Amino acid sequence: MHAREKYLPASTWTIGSRSPVKQHNSWRHLLRRPAESDAIAMRRLVAETGVLDVNSTYAYLLMATDFAETSIVADRDGEICGLITGYHPPTRPEVLFVWQVAVARATRGTGLAATMLDTLVHRVRRNRHGHPVTVEATVSPGNSASRALFGSFARRHGVPMVEQPCFTAAQLDPNNGHEDEPILSIGPLTAPLTD
Ligand SMILES: CC(C)(COP(=O)(O)OP(=O)(O)OC[C@H]1O[C@@H](n2cnc3c(N)ncnc32)[C@H](O)[C@@H]1OP(=O)(O)O)[C@@H](O)C(=O)NCCC(=O)NCCS
């Protein structure tokens, strides 16, 4: 089993109305790679958001095994209260594609998603020996919380965020039950790692 995440330097946090360092300090001990035993709780957390596509437990098992290195969970006393699942697209290993981000309702607005994203990207960059990484995610136009999360990530790291068309509503649901999913590309993050 992997150890808890290493700390990010406090200097990573430069803006925000909350007390960023305090928020980071309070969440950092809870972050770790997902394990097989988390898959059911991961699926449940995604289902409880009411807005994300709920995938099979099998899919979350894959994220917790083959893709654990590019995924992260927040484990508060055995309760999974936050997650990010992600992977490196096989032909673009310099990209971290963020598939799903979820935070339990009672825990929102406390900086958990931002802390998970910063910690995961830091881990991925460290694994890639400090090489630049670009974060990608598809986000529907109506998901303002998700857009705010990625926008604030871009501002915090001083990198551009570019939006382009990607998956269309018709591709996602022939019955018009899904919005378009344009893709956000954030980066590249090139700043030298300090730890
Ligand atoms: C999106 C989500 C993960 C954000 O989690 P969170 O822990 O509350 O986010 P944070 O507290 O870390 O906030 C990160 C940034 O987003 C902003 N933000 C978060 N929720 C917001 C909302 N509902 N409206 C506007 N901005 C919001 C915060 O102000 C913060 O910006 P700042 O750093 O400039 O202050 C959470 O709302 C969620 O699980 N939503 C349902 C699932 C979902 O939509 N996932 C994203 C698609 S993959």
The ligand as an SDF file (V2000), in Angstrom:
LIG
                    3D

 48 50  0  0  0  0  0  0  0  0999 V2000
  -17.1040   20.2710   -8.4040 C   0  0  0  0  0  0  0  0  0  0  0  0
  -16.7700   19.7770   -7.0040 C   0  0  0  0  0  0  0  0  0  0  0  0
  -15.8690   18.5490   -7.1150 C   0  0  0  0  0  0  0  0  0  0  0  0
  -16.0210   20.9160   -6.2490 C   0  0  0  0  0  0  0  0  0  0  0  0
  -15.5960   20.4020   -4.9950 O   0  0  0  0  0  0  0  0  0  0  0  0
  -15.2280   21.3480   -3.7620 P   0  0  0  0  0  0  0  0  0  0  0  0
  -14.3810   20.5700   -2.8190 O   0  0  0  0  0  0  0  0  0  0  0  0
  -16.4670   21.9720   -3.2010 O   0  0  0  0  0  0  0  0  0  0  0  0
  -14.3550   22.4910   -4.4790 O   0  0  0  0  0  0  0  0  0  0  0  0
  -13.3140   23.4480   -3.7340 P   0  0  0  0  0  0  0  0  0  0  0  0
  -13.8560   23.8580   -2.4110 O   0  0  0  0  0  0  0  0  0  0  0  0
  -11.9590   22.8280   -3.7540 O   0  0  0  0  0  0  0  0  0  0  0  0
  -13.3310   24.7290   -4.6920 O   0  0  0  0  0  0  0  0  0  0  0  0
  -12.4470   24.8360   -5.7970 C   0  0  0  0  0  0  0  0  0  0  0  0
  -12.7700   26.1410   -6.5190 C   0  0  0  0  0  0  0  0  0  0  0  0
  -14.0410   26.0320   -7.1630 O   0  0  0  0  0  0  0  0  0  0  0  0
  -14.9390   27.0100   -6.6550 C   0  0  0  0  0  0  0  0  0  0  0  0
  -16.2400   26.3810   -6.5150 N   0  0  0  0  0  0  0  0  0  0  0  0
  -16.5120   25.1950   -5.9240 C   0  0  0  0  0  0  0  0  0  0  0  0
  -17.8320   24.9460   -5.9720 N   0  0  0  0  0  0  0  0  0  0  0  0
  -18.3910   25.9920   -6.6070 C   0  0  0  0  0  0  0  0  0  0  0  0
  -19.7230   26.3180   -6.9570 C   0  0  0  0  0  0  0  0  0  0  0  0
  -20.7670   25.4970   -6.6660 N   0  0  0  0  0  0  0  0  0  0  0  0
  -19.9510   27.4830   -7.6210 N   0  0  0  0  0  0  0  0  0  0  0  0
  -18.9160   28.3140   -7.9310 C   0  0  0  0  0  0  0  0  0  0  0  0
  -17.6150   28.0500   -7.6160 N   0  0  0  0  0  0  0  0  0  0  0  0
  -17.3840   26.9020   -6.9460 C   0  0  0  0  0  0  0  0  0  0  0  0
  -14.3740   27.4370   -5.3190 C   0  0  0  0  0  0  0  0  0  0  0  0
  -14.7570   28.7530   -4.9710 O   0  0  0  0  0  0  0  0  0  0  0  0
  -12.8800   27.3310   -5.5760 C   0  0  0  0  0  0  0  0  0  0  0  0
  -12.4180   28.4550   -6.2920 O   0  0  0  0  0  0  0  0  0  0  0  0
  -11.3340   29.4630   -5.6230 P   0  0  0  0  0  0  0  0  0  0  0  0
  -10.1030   28.6280   -5.3750 O   0  0  0  0  0  0  0  0  0  0  0  0
  -11.1310   30.4890   -6.6980 O   0  0  0  0  0  0  0  0  0  0  0  0
  -11.9530   29.9750   -4.3720 O   0  0  0  0  0  0  0  0  0  0  0  0
  -18.0550   19.4500   -6.1780 C   0  0  0  0  0  0  0  0  0  0  0  0
  -18.9400   20.5450   -6.2440 O   0  0  0  0  0  0  0  0  0  0  0  0
  -18.7820   18.2130   -6.7050 C   0  0  0  0  0  0  0  0  0  0  0  0
  -18.4890   17.0790   -6.3220 O   0  0  0  0  0  0  0  0  0  0  0  0
  -19.7630   18.4310   -7.6110 N   0  0  0  0  0  0  0  0  0  0  0  0
  -20.5470   17.3300   -8.1940 C   0  0  0  0  0  0  0  0  0  0  0  0
  -19.7060   16.5060   -9.1650 C   0  0  0  0  0  0  0  0  0  0  0  0
  -19.0940   17.3340  -10.2830 C   0  0  0  0  0  0  0  0  0  0  0  0
  -19.7420   18.1800  -10.8840 O   0  0  0  0  0  0  0  0  0  0  0  0
  -17.7930   17.0470  -10.5710 N   0  0  0  0  0  0  0  0  0  0  0  0
  -17.0270   17.7690  -11.5780 C   0  0  0  0  0  0  0  0  0  0  0  0
  -17.1500   17.1710  -12.9310 C   0  0  0  0  0  0  0  0  0  0  0  0
  -15.8970   15.9770  -13.2800 S   0  0  0  0  0  0  0  0  0  0  0  0
  1  2  1  0
  2  3  1  0
  2  4  1  0
  2 36  1  0
  4  5  1  0
  5  6  1  0
  6  7  2  0
  6  8  1  0
  6  9  1  0
  9 10  1  0
 10 11  2  0
 10 12  1  0
 10 13  1  0
 13 14  1  0
 14 15  1  0
 15 16  1  0
 15 30  1  0
 16 17  1  0
 17 18  1  0
 17 28  1  0
 18 19  1  0
 18 27  1  0
 19 20  2  0
 20 21  1  0
 21 22  1  0
 21 27  2  0
 22 23  1  0
 22 24  2  0
 24 25  1  0
 25 26  2  0
 26 27  1  0
 28 29  1  0
 28 30  1  0
 30 31  1  0
 31 32  1  0
 32 33  2  0
 32 34  1  0
 32 35  1  0
 36 37  1  0
 36 38  1  0
 38 39  2  0
 38 40  1  0
 40 41  1  0
 41 42  1  0
 42 43  1  0
 43 44  2  0
 43 45  1  0
 45 46  1  0
 46 47  1  0
 47 48  1  0
M  END
$$$$
